[in-house]
Amino acid sequence: MTPTDLPASETPLSEGYDAATRDDPEFGRHFEHRFTTVDNLQMHYVMGGDGPRPIVLLHGFPETWYAYRPIMADLLPGHTVIAIDLPGFGDSSGDVVSHDKATLARYVHRLLEKLGHTSGVQLVAHDAGGAVAYALVAQWREQFSGLFMMDFPVTGGELTYEQVKPLSYHFSFHSQEPLFEQLVAGRERLYLEYFYRANSPGVEEPVPPHAVEEYTRAYSRPGVMHNGSRLYQAWPQDEEDNRRFMADPLTLPVHYIAQARLFEGLFSGIRSAAPHATGAAIESGHWMLHEAPGRVLHEIKTFFRYHV
């Protein structure tokens, strides 16, 4: 599908969607904000380039498409770059029917179909976006040519949710409804700044202030922090779904990177899903798209065989 064949972008329901990019000249030269409704949910995504190979970028929690802003322009050669706000996050608008990752993956699958990307998609995902990405490729294998995942525990095989929960306080706290939302409401920036530091121990400012500002804006929108809480509440269902998916292991190329202190344990989870996956430990905290963008970019380009 050529740019002229794309469905027209809809009028955005989120007024602040371009707050972080309206004064960014490089963004304006290469990318545009777009909106498309899928199953009564208006999805927001940023798109640029007209290369023959689509590369799709999925963010984690608590981030948005903006996590990929440091590397997006460098992914353009030969590619169409699509950075998606996950259903219910960022500047997507509307109610999500379920927060299990198989359901969230269906929204992304249908969006890509509407954009004409039914095969050959290169998929990149960080954190909870990795859970959605795995559910995507497990259910619609013919749509994807490779999966690149960052720093997320894929449970359901050798790795279980009970093993993961002790790694950080937030696996339990974020699933406490409605306490989590009540405590964070009106204090979104305070909590996000703490959360970013807590998941990159010893790093004073793992996410730069301009990005914190953008994430605070997005997670202060009605319903977005609620959806974040529901991501964690759905983990038992995700583990059950993953166990079913793992009965038919992935055969497409998979590459997995994680912070060095957690790599071995996390890599065992993805190997249960994709026995031939390759992996690398990264000297970074969890927010590696901000903390180590050059290394992440190198890993992506090497895996997808860009000219590096």
VEXKOLTOR-557727 format. One record per residue: z, y, x of N, C-alpha, C, CB in turn; residue in one letter. Coordinates in steps of 0.02 Angstrom, whole numbers, padded with zeros to 5 digits, always signed. Glycine has a CB too. Layout:
residues N
ZYXZYXZYXZYXa
...
END
This chain:
residues 308
+00000-00060+00042+00000+00000+00000+00000+00062+00044+00061+00000-00048m
-00048+00106+00034-00053+00168+00072-00008+00220+00040-00125+00193+00076t
+00007+00274+00078+00050+00327+00049+00024+00354-00017+00055+00384+00098p
-00042+00357-00026-00069+00383-00089-00061+00333-00146-00143+00400-00081t
-00048+00270-00131-00038+00219-00183+00035+00212-00203-00064+00153-00159d
+00080+00245-00168+00151+00238-00184+00166+00265-00253+00194+00275-00132l
+00214+00234-00288+00235+00264-00352+00264+00333-00339+00286+00218-00387p
+00253+00378-00386+00279+00446-00378+00355+00444-00374+00256+00491-00435a
+00383+00485-00329+00455+00490-00324+00482+00526-00386+00476+00527-00260s
+00538+00503-00412+00567+00531-00472+00608+00593-00456+00611+00479-00507e
+00622+00632-00507+00668+00688-00500+00737+00661-00484+00670+00732-00565t
+00769+00683-00429+00833+00654-00410+00889+00672-00458+00852+00677-00341p
+00932+00624-00472+00991+00636-00513+01049+00661-00471+01010+00572-00549l
+01045+00654-00406+01097+00679-00360+01074+00746-00332+01111+00629-00303s
+01113+00798-00345+01092+00865-00324+01099+00877-00249+01133+00917-00361e
+01146+00842-00216+01159+00856-00146+01125+00810-00097+01231+00855-00134g
+01075+00774-00119+01045+00720-00079+01018+00744-00011+00990+00688-00117y
+00996+00806-00006+00965+00831+00056+01011+00876+00096+00902+00868+00040d
+01076+00873+00083+01123+00919+00116+01120+00912+00192+01194+00905+00093a
+01112+00852+00218+01113+00841+00290+01046+00849+00323+01140+00772+00304a
+00992+00857+00284+00925+00856+00313+00884+00919+00299+00888+00797+00289t
+00907+00962+00255+00864+01018+00235+00852+01066+00293+00895+01056+00177r
+00898+01067+00343+00889+01110+00402+00873+01069+00465+00951+01152+00414d
+00845+01010+00455+00829+00965+00510+00753+00962+00517+00858+00893+00498d
+00723+01001+00563+00650+01005+00567+00617+00938+00585+00629+01056+00618p
+00648+00898+00628+00619+00834+00644+00615+00789+00583+00659+00799+00700e
+00668+00789+00544+00667+00750+00482+00609+00772+00438+00734+00757+00444f
+00601+00837+00430+00549+00863+00387+00479+00845+00410+00554+00937+00382g
+00470+00838+00476+00404+00819+00502+00387+00746+00488+00401+00832+00577r
+00437+00703+00487+00424+00631+00487+00445+00595+00423+00457+00600+00545h
+00494+00622+00386+00524+00583+00332+00528+00623+00268+00594+00560+00353f
+00538+00586+00214+00550+00618+00149+00600+00577+00109+00484+00625+00109e
+00639+00612+00068+00683+00580+00020+00642+00557-00040+00741+00627-00002h
+00656+00496-00063+00621+00470-00121+00671+00437-00169+00566+00420-00101r
+00651+00434-00233+00694+00405-00285+00652+00362-00331+00730+00461-00325f
+00675+00301-00343+00640+00254-00386+00692+00215-00426+00595+00205-00344t
+00682+00209-00491+00729+00173-00533+00713+00099-00534+00727+00201-00605t
+00765+00059-00522+00761-00013-00524+00816-00038-00571+00767-00045-00453v
+00797-00071-00625+00846-00099-00672+00899-00047-00692+00880-00160-00641d
+00876+00011-00713+00918+00065-00738+00961+00099-00685+00963+00039-00792n
+00949+00085-00622+00984+00117-00567+00933+00157-00526+01021+00065-00522l
+00944+00222-00520+00898+00262-00478+00918+00253-00406+00899+00337-00499q
+00874+00222-00367+00888+00209-00296+00859+00265-00253+00859+00141-00275m
+00899+00285-00204+00879+00336-00156+00863+00302-00090+00934+00390-00147h
+00807+00324-00060+00788+00297+00005+00750+00351+00043+00746+00232-00002y
+00751+00345+00108+00715+00392+00151+00658+00353+00184+00763+00424+00205v
+00599+00383+00183+00540+00346+00205+00498+00390+00251+00498+00324+00144m
+00468+00359+00302+00426+00395+00348+00377+00349+00383+00467+00433+00398g
+00323+00377+00408+00273+00338+00444+00224+00305+00397+00307+00285+00487g
+00169+00281+00428+00118+00246+00388+00092+00185+00426+00060+00293+00371d
+00133+00159+00472+00112+00101+00510+00108+00039+00467+00159+00089+00568g
+00074-00012+00490+00063-00073+00449+00124-00117+00441+00008-00113+00479p
+00175-00108+00483+00233-00152+00480+00292-00115+00449+00252-00180+00550r
+00316-00137+00391+00375-00105+00362+00439-00127+00396+00378-00119+00287p
+00482-00080+00413+00548-00097+00439+00599-00064+00392+00557-00073+00514i
+00643-00104+00364+00691-00083+00313+00761-00082+00343+00688-00129+00251v
+00798-00029+00331+00864-00017+00361+00917-00015+00307+00863+00048+00403l
+00968-00057+00313+01023-00060+00264+01088-00041+00299+01028-00130+00231l
+01125+00005+00270+01187+00030+00299+01247-00011+00276+01197+00104+00281h
+01305+00005+00304+01367-00027+00284+01414+00021+00249+01401-00056+00344g
+01477+00001+00244+01529+00041+00213+01578+00067+00266+01567+00001+00159f
+01599+00130+00264+01578+00182+00217+01526+00228+00249+01639+00223+00194p
+01465+00209+00245+01409+00247+00271+01354+00252+00218+01381+00215+00337e
+01299+00281+00236+01239+00286+00193+01179+00275+00238+01236+00356+00156t
+01119+00287+00211+01059+00282+00251+01065+00324+00315+00999+00305+00211w
+01106+00377+00313+01111+00425+00367+01137+00393+00432+01157+00482+00347y
+01167+00334+00427+01190+00300+00488+01132+00288+00536+01223+00233+00470a
+01071+00280+00509+01013+00265+00550+00977+00327+00575+00965+00222+00512y
+00999+00386+00555+00964+00447+00575+00956+00453+00651+01002+00507+00549r
+01005+00431+00693+00995+00439+00765+00936+00400+00794+01057+00419+00801p
+00914+00348+00760+00861+00305+00790+00798+00302+00748+00887+00236+00800i
+00797+00332+00689+00740+00321+00643+00673+00345+00671+00753+00357+00578m
+00673+00404+00702+00609+00430+00728+00581+00384+00782+00619+00500+00756a
+00625+00352+00821+00602+00307+00874+00577+00241+00847+00658+00295+00922d
+00588+00227+00783+00563+00165+00753+00494+00175+00721+00612+00139+00701l
+00468+00235+00721+00406+00250+00685+00343+00217+00715+00396+00323+00683l
+00335+00212+00781+00271+00186+00806+00250+00119+00775+00274+00179+00882p
+00193+00119+00743+00166+00058+00712+00201+00037+00649+00170+00004+00761g
+00247+00077+00623+00289+00055+00568+00292+00106+00511+00359+00040+00593h
+00308+00082+00453+00333+00122+00398+00408+00110+00394+00298+00105+00329t
+00448+00162+00403+00520+00156+00407+00550+00174+00339+00550+00202+00463v
+00593+00129+00314+00624+00139+00248+00699+00128+00256+00593+00091+00194i
+00738+00182+00252+00811+00178+00256+00838+00187+00185+00840+00232+00305a
+00873+00137+00160+00891+00133+00090+00966+00145+00081+00872+00064+00060i
+00984+00186+00032+01053+00189+00009+01065+00126-00034+01068+00255-00032d
+01114+00086-00016+01128+00026-00055+01141+00043-00128+01187-00011-00025l
+01127-00003-00173+01139+00011-00244+01211+00031-00257+01122-00051-00286p
+01220+00090-00288+01287+00115-00302+01316+00158-00247+01332+00059-00314g
+01278+00171-00194+01304+00208-00136+01259+00267-00120+01309+00162-00075f
+01286+00311-00078+01248+00369-00057+01226+00410-00116+01187+00347-00017g
+01161+00422-00122+01134+00462-00176+01096+00420-00227+01089+00515-00149d
+01110+00355-00229+01086+00316-00286+01131+00333-00346+01088+00239-00271s
+01103+00328-00406+01139+00349-00466+01130+00298-00522+01114+00418-00489s
+01185+00281-00554+01184+00233-00609+01234+00178-00597+01114+00204-00617g
+01241+00136-00647+01290+00082-00644+01259+00018-00614+01317+00067-00714d
+01297-00013-00569+01278-00076-00539+01306-00133-00583+01303-00082-00465v
+01264-00181-00601+01287-00232-00648+01337-00280-00617+01227-00272-00673v
+01334-00290-00551+01382-00333-00516+01380-00314-00442+01365-00409-00526s
+01436-00323-00408+01440-00305-00337+01435-00364-00290+01504-00268-00324h
+01423-00424-00316+01409-00479-00271+01343-00464-00235+01406-00547-00309d
+01338-00488-00174+01283-00467-00131+01216-00496-00152+01297-00485-00060k
+01217-00554-00186+01155-00581-00212+01125-00534-00265+01167-00651-00242a
+01168-00504-00305+01144-00456-00356+01121-00392-00323+01198-00442-00407t
+01159-00365-00276+01138-00304-00242+01072-00315-00206+01192-00281-00192l
+01063-00374-00178+01000-00390-00144+00941-00387-00192+01004-00459-00111a
+00953-00407-00254+00897-00407-00302+00870-00336-00314+00920-00437-00369r
+00915-00286-00315+00892-00216-00321+00846-00198-00263+00952-00168-00324y
+00866-00216-00202+00826-00199-00144+00760-00236-00145+00864-00215-00079v
+00762-00299-00163+00701-00339-00168+00651-00307-00216+00717-00411-00191h
+00675-00287-00274+00631-00259-00325+00605-00190-00304+00666-00254-00392r
+00647-00151-00269+00622-00087-00243+00565-00098-00195+00679-00048-00209l
+00574-00145-00149+00521-00159-00100+00458-00184-00134+00545-00210-00048l
+00465-00223-00186+00406-00245-00224+00370-00184-00254+00427-00294-00280e
+00408-00137-00282+00377-00078-00311+00341-00037-00259+00430-00035-00345k
+00365-00040-00197+00333-00003-00142+00276-00042-00110+00384+00015-00089l
+00264-00103-00135+00208-00144-00110+00223-00186-00050+00152-00100-00095g
+00287-00194-00032+00306-00232+00027+00331-00301+00006+00360-00194+00068h
+00284-00347-00003+00300-00414-00027+00300-00466+00028+00251-00434-00081t
+00281-00446+00088+00282-00493+00145+00285-00454+00210+00218-00539+00144s
+00306-00488+00263+00305-00458+00330+00358-00405+00342+00240-00429+00342g
+00408-00399+00300+00459-00346+00307+00507-00364+00364+00497-00335+00241v
+00517-00317+00409+00568-00323+00461+00632-00291+00435+00545-00291+00529q
+00687-00328+00436+00748-00306+00403+00803-00295+00454+00770-00357+00350l
+00835-00237+00452+00890-00218+00496+00950-00201+00453+00870-00159+00543v
+01010-00225+00472+01068-00212+00430+01131-00208+00472+01076-00267+00377a
+01176-00164+00451+01241-00155+00483+01297-00166+00433+01246-00084+00515h
+01352-00196+00456+01412-00202+00416+01395-00235+00349+01445-00133+00406d
+01421-00208+00292+01410-00240+00227+01337-00244+00209+01447-00202+00174a
+01296-00200+00238+01224-00208+00229+01199-00275+00253+01187-00152+00264g
+01235-00304+00302+01217-00370+00326+01227-00424+00274+01258-00387+00388g
+01279-00417+00233+01291-00465+00179+01234-00462+00128+01358-00451+00145a
+01211-00401+00113+01155-00392+00068+01091-00420+00100+01146-00318+00049v
+01083-00406+00164+01023-00429+00200+01018-00505+00200+01023-00402+00271a
+01075-00538+00214+01072-00611+00214+01055-00638+00145+01140-00640+00237y
+01083-00609+00092+01067-00631+00025+00993-00618+00009+01111-00596-00026a
+00965-00564+00036+00894-00548+00027+00850-00602+00057+00878-00480+00058l
+00859-00615+00121+00814-00662+00154+00825-00733+00130+00823-00659+00230v
+00885-00749+00109+00899-00817+00084+00865-00830+00017+00974-00828+00077a
+00857-00776-00024+00828-00785-00090+00752-00772-00091+00862-00739-00139q
+00728-00728-00047+00657-00710-00048+00629-00715+00023+00647-00637-00077w
+00627-00775+00048+00610-00787+00118+00539-00766+00135+00619-00859+00135r
+00494-00772+00087+00424-00755+00100+00414-00680+00110+00380-00780+00044e
+00463-00640+00092+00456-00567+00096+00471-00540+00166+00503-00534+00046q
+00503-00580+00208+00530-00553+00271+00504-00592+00332+00606-00555+00270f
+00495-00554+00386+00471-00585+00448+00524-00589+00502+00411-00547+00475s
+00581-00555+00492+00635-00557+00541+00696-00521+00515+00612-00527+00608g
+00755-00542+00539+00818-00512+00517+00859-00494+00579+00857-00561+00472l
+00879-00430+00582+00921-00405+00636+00986-00381+00604+00885-00347+00676f
+01043-00410+00625+01107-00394+00595+01157-00368+00646+01136-00456+00561m
+01201-00323+00622+01250-00292+00666+01321-00298+00638+01233-00219+00677m
+01365-00330+00676+01437-00325+00669+01463-00336+00598+01459-00257+00693d
+01446-00394+00570+01472-00411+00504+01485-00486+00501+01423-00389+00448f
+01541-00507+00470+01557-00578+00465+01523-00611+00406+01633-00588+00460p
+01476-00655+00419+01444-00693+00366+01486-00756+00353+01370-00712+00385v
+01520-00756+00296+01564-00812+00280+01528-00862+00235+01628-00787+00246t
+01559-00921+00231+01530-00974+00189+01515-01037+00227+01467-00949+00157g
+01514-01032+00293+01503-01090+00335+01562-01099+00382+01438-01083+00375g
+01548-01097+00447+01603-01104+00495+01655-01049+00490+01575-01106+00566e
+01633-00990+00468+01678-00933+00461+01696-00924+00388+01645-00868+00490l
+01760-00913+00373+01782-00905+00304+01815-00836+00295+01831-00961+00285t
+01820-00816+00232+01852-00752+00217+01925-00752+00237+01845-00736+00143y
+01959-00809+00230+02029-00813+00250+02038-00802+00325+02058-00880+00230e
+01988-00821+00364+01991-00809+00436+01977-00736+00452+01941-00853+00473q
+01937-00703+00412+01916-00635+00425+01970-00585+00405+01852-00619+00388v
+02003-00596+00350+02050-00547+00323+02101-00520+00373+02087-00577+00265k
+02129-00561+00419+02178-00533+00466+02149-00485+00518+02212-00589+00501p
+02083-00481+00524+02053-00439+00575+02066-00365+00563+01978-00451+00578l
+02075-00345+00500+02086-00274+00485+02122-00268+00418+02020-00235+00484s
+02164-00217+00413+02202-00205+00352+02157-00195+00291+02246-00144+00360y
+02096-00168+00303+02057-00144+00247+02026-00200+00205+02002-00099+00271h
+02021-00260+00232+01992-00314+00193+02035-00328+00131+01986-00377+00234f
+02100-00319+00137+02144-00327+00079+02152-00261+00041+02212-00353+00101s
+02163-00206+00078+02178-00142+00046+02121-00119+00001+02192-00089+00098f
+02059-00125+00023+02003-00100-00015+01992-00139-00080+01940-00101+00026h
+02019-00199-00084+02010-00239-00144+02065-00229-00195+02005-00312-00126s
+02114-00185-00178+02169-00173-00224+02149-00120-00276+02233-00149-00185q
+02133-00144-00335+02111-00100-00388+02167-00091-00439+02047-00126-00421e
+02182-00029-00460+02149+00034-00442+02184+00072-00385+02144+00079-00502p
+02232+00040-00350+02272+00076-00302+02230+00109-00248+02321+00029-00270l
+02183+00073-00219+02142+00101-00166+02109+00166-00188+02089+00050-00144f
+02075+00165-00245+02040+00224-00268+02088+00281-00284+01998+00208-00329e
+02145+00265-00313+02193+00317-00331+02221+00352-00270+02250+00287-00372q
+02234+00314-00217+02262+00344-00157+02211+00386-00118+02289+00290-00112l
+02148+00367-00122+02096+00400-00082+02065+00459-00119+02042+00351-00063v
+02068+00459-00185+02036+00512-00225+02060+00581-00204+02049+00501-00300a
+02012+00625-00188+02029+00692-00165+02047+00696-00092+02085+00719-00205g
+02053+00638-00059+02070+00636+00013+02016+00597+00051+02140+00603+00023r
+01955+00601+00026+01902+00559+00054+01891+00570+00129+01837+00571+00017e
+01888+00633+00150+01876+00646+00221+01935+00622+00264+01865+00721+00233r
+01995+00635+00242+02054+00612+00279+02052+00536+00288+02118+00632+00242l
+02035+00501+00235+02034+00428+00240+01976+00403+00282+02031+00397+00171y
+01917+00432+00273+01860+00410+00312+01871+00420+00387+01797+00447+00289l
+01897+00477+00406+01909+00489+00477+01958+00438+00505+01937+00560+00488e
+02009+00422+00467+02056+00370+00489+02021+00303+00494+02116+00366+00441y
+01982+00286+00444+01949+00221+00441+01900+00212+00499+01912+00213+00374f
+01862+00263+00515+01815+00258+00571+01853+00245+00637+01773+00322+00577y
+01907+00281+00647+01946+00270+00709+01979+00201+00710+02000+00325+00716r
+02004+00179+00653+02038+00114+00650+01992+00056+00667+02068+00104+00581a
+01928+00064+00654+01880+00010+00667+01842+00018+00732+01832+00006+00611n
+01861+00068+00771+01837+00075+00840+01897+00094+00883+01780+00129+00845s
+01942+00046+00896+02005+00061+00931+01993+00095+00998+02045-00003+00942p
+02032+00148+01010+02028+00182+01073+01974+00235+01077+02017+00134+01127g
+01934+00243+01025+01881+00294+01024+01903+00351+00980+01813+00264+00999v
+01910+00410+01009+01938+00466+00972+01892+00490+00916+01951+00523+01019e
+01827+00490+00928+01780+00516+00879+01719+00470+00875+01758+00589+00896e
+01727+00410+00845+01672+00362+00844+01613+00384+00800+01697+00295+00820p
+01627+00425+00750+01574+00452+00707+01576+00528+00713+01583+00429+00631v
+01521+00561+00731+01522+00633+00744+01536+00672+00680+01455+00655+00774p
+01563+00733+00688+01583+00773+00629+01527+00784+00578+01608+00839+00652p
+01466+00794+00600+01412+00807+00551+01400+00745+00508+01347+00828+00587h
+01407+00686+00537+01399+00625+00499+01458+00614+00452+01390+00565+00545a
+01519+00628+00476+01578+00623+00433+01570+00669+00373+01642+00640+00472v
+01544+00729+00385+01532+00776+00330+01485+00747+00278+01503+00843+00358e
+01432+00716+00301+01383+00687+00254+01413+00627+00217+01320+00666+00291e
+01448+00584+00252+01478+00527+00219+01532+00548+00170+01508+00478+00271y
+01569+00601+00187+01620+00626+00141+01588+00651+00077+01662+00682+00174t
+01533+00688+00084+01497+00712+00025+01476+00654-00019+01435+00753+00046r
+01446+00603+00012+01420+00547-00026+01475+00507-00060+01378+00502+00018a
+01530+00494-00023+01583+00453-00051+01630+00491-00096+01622+00422+00005y
+01619+00556-00103+01656+00596-00153+01618+00599-00219+01668+00666-00126s
+01557+00574-00220+01519+00572-00282+01552+00523-00331+01445+00553-00269r
+01548+00537-00396+01580+00492-00445+01556+00420-00438+01567+00518-00515p
+01603+00374-00433+01587+00304-00433+01573+00272-00366+01531+00292-00475g
+01560+00312-00315+01538+00283-00252+01596+00247-00216+01509+00337-00206v
+01654+00279-00212+01711+00245-00181+01733+00184-00222+01770+00294-00173m
+01726+00189-00287+01739+00131-00331+01694+00073-00312+01730+00150-00405h
+01630+00087-00303+01584+00035-00283+01602+00006-00215+01512+00062-00281n
+01628+00049-00171+01651+00024-00106+01707-00026-00113+01672+00080-00062g
+01754-00011-00157+01809-00057-00171+01782-00123-00198+01859-00026-00220s
+01734-00119-00242+01707-00180-00273+01669-00224-00223+01662-00162-00331r
+01643-00193-00170+01610-00234-00118+01658-00288-00093+01587-00190-00059l
+01720-00269-00083+01770-00315-00055+01796-00363-00108+01828-00276-00024y
+01803-00340-00169+01825-00384-00222+01776-00441-00234+01835-00345-00286q
+01713-00430-00218+01661-00481-00231+01657-00533-00175+01595-00448-00240a
+01696-00526-00122+01688-00572-00065+01697-00646-00083+01737-00554-00012w
+01745-00665-00125+01749-00736-00142+01684-00763-00174+01808-00748-00190p
+01653-00723-00217+01590-00743-00246+01535-00746-00193+01569-00696-00303q
+01536-00697-00148+01487-00697-00094+01493-00760-00051+01495-00634-00049d
+01554-00779-00036+01564-00839+00005+01537-00901-00030+01638-00848+00022e
+01549-00905-00095+01522-00961-00134+01446-00961-00133+01548-00960-00206e
+01416-00902-00144+01343-00897-00142+01316-00914-00073+01320-00826-00162d
+01349-00889-00021+01325-00903+00047+01327-00977+00063+01367-00865+00098n
+01378-01011+00039+01383-01083+00051+01323-01119+00021+01449-01111+00021r
+01303-01095-00037+01243-01124-00069+01180-01107-00029+01237-01099-00142r
+01174-01044-00007+01116-01025+00032+01111-01065+00097+01118-00950+00048f
+01169-01077+00129+01170-01110+00194+01149-01183+00190+01239-01105+00223m
+01147-01211+00131+01121-01280+00124+01048-01284+00144+01131-01305+00052a
+01014-01226+00143+00945-01222+00166+00941-01170+00220+00896-01205+00106d
+00955-01188+00283+00962-01139+00337+00899-01096+00346+00978-01174+00402p
+00909-01034+00367+00854-00989+00381+00814-01015+00441+00879-00918+00394l
+00749-01007+00436+00705-01025+00492+00670-00964+00522+00653-01076+00469t
+00672-00907+00488+00640-00848+00516+00681-00823+00575+00633-00792+00462l
+00652-00784+00620+00689-00758+00678+00748-00714+00656+00643-00718+00724p
+00806-00726+00685+00867-00688+00671+00899-00669+00737+00916-00729+00626v
+00918-00605+00743+00954-00582+00801+01017-00546+00778+00910-00535+00845h
+01073-00559+00812+01138-00534+00790+01173-00500+00849+01182-00591+00761y
+01196-00438+00837+01236-00405+00888+01303-00385+00858+01198-00342+00916i
+01354-00384+00899+01421-00365+00877+01460-00336+00935+01458-00426+00847a
+01512-00299+00919+01555-00273+00972+01584-00331+01012+01612-00228+00942q
+01589-00320+01077+01605-00375+01123+01671-00410+01105+01608-00349+01194a
+01720-00373+01082+01786-00403+01070+01786-00452+01012+01837-00349+01058r
+01735-00448+00969+01732-00492+00910+01671-00537+00909+01734-00451+00848l
+01628-00531+00959+01563-00563+00955+01566-00638+00943+01524-00549+01018f
+01604-00674+00982+01602-00747+00978+01621-00772+00908+01650-00778+01030e
+01674-00744+00880+01695-00765+00814+01644-00748+00760+01761-00735+00796g
+01617-00687+00763+01569-00667+00713+01502-00703+00719+01558-00592+00716l
+01482-00717+00780+01418-00751+00790+01418-00821+00760+01402-00754+00865f
+01477-00853+00760+01480-00921+00731+01462-00919+00657+01550-00950+00740s
+01477-00864+00622+01460-00859+00552+01386-00857+00540+01492-00798+00522g
+01350-00817+00579+01277-00812+00568+01243-00876+00592+01248-00752+00606i
+01271-00911+00640+01240-00974+00662+01245-01027+00607+01273-00999+00726r
+01294-01021+00563+01297-01067+00506+01240-01055+00457+01365-01060+00470s
+01217-00993+00455+01162-00975+00410+01094-00983+00442+01171-00904+00386a
+01091-00970+00508+01027-00971+00545+01040-01005+00612+00998-00898+00555a
+01035-01071+00615+01054-01108+00676+01019-01086+00739+01042-01181+00666p
+00960-01057+00733+00922-01037+00793+00929-00962+00808+00849-01054+00784h
+00976-00929+00777+00986-00857+00789+01004-00844+00862+01042-00830+00744a
+00981-00787+00886+01001-00763+00952+01053-00708+00943+00939-00737+00993t
+01089-00691+00996+01141-00641+00989+01157-00606+01054+01203-00672+00961g
+01191-00549+01048+01212-00511+01106+01276-00473+01090+01156-00463+01130a
+01322-00471+01138+01383-00432+01132+01369-00361+01157+01442-00464+01171a
+01394-00311+01119+01381-00241+01135+01447-00207+01154+01348-00205+01074i
+01444-00168+01207+01503-00129+01227+01506-00066+01183+01501-00110+01303e
+01534-00075+01125+01538-00021+01076+01593-00039+01026+01470-00009+01040s
+01615+00011+00989+01656-00003+00931+01611-00023+00873+01699+00057+00912g
+01640-00024+00814+01604-00048+00755+01546-00003+00735+01651-00055+00696h
+01552+00062+00746+01502+00110+00721+01448+00119+00773+01535+00178+00704w
+01416+00066+00792+01372+00065+00850+01309+00107+00841+01352-00005+00866m
+01288+00120+00779+01230+00164+00770+01246+00235+00791+01208+00162+00697l
+01309+00254+00789+01331+00319+00814+01357+00316+00885+01384+00348+00768h
+01391+00261+00901+01424+00256+00967+01377+00234+01022+01482+00208+00963e
+01329+00191+01006+01284+00164+01057+01212+00159+01030+01308+00094+01080a
+01184+00215+01005+01118+00211+00973+01063+00188+01020+01100+00278+00946p
+01068+00207+01085+01017+00185+01132+01015+00110+01140+01028+00218+01199g
+01073+00079+01145+01076+00006+01153+01052-00029+01089+01147-00016+01170r
+01072-00003+01032+01049-00032+00969+00974-00027+00963+01083+00003+00909v
+00946+00031+00979+00874+00041+00975+00838-00008+01021+00856+00113+00994l
+00864-00017+01082+00833-00064+01129+00833-00135+01100+00870-00063+01196h
+00889-00155+01071+00893-00222+01043+00844-00231+00985+00965-00237+01019e
+00839-00181+00942+00792-00186+00886+00721-00190+00911+00801-00125+00839i
+00703-00146+00957+00634-00144+00980+00615-00208+01018+00622-00083+01025k
+00662-00234+01056+00648-00296+01092+00639-00354+01043+00706-00312+01141t
+00682-00359+00994+00679-00414+00946+00615-00412+00905+00739-00413+00899f
+00596-00352+00882+00536-00346+00840+00473-00332+00881+00546-00292+00789f
+00480-00337+00947+00423-00333+00993+00385-00268+00988+00376-00390+00979r
+00422-00213+00984+00393-00148+00995+00370-00146+01068+00443-00089+00979y
+00331-00097+01086+00315-00086+01157+00374-00050+01189+00248-00044+01165h
+00415-00086+01228+00475-00057+01258+00467-00055+01334+00538-00097+01238v
END
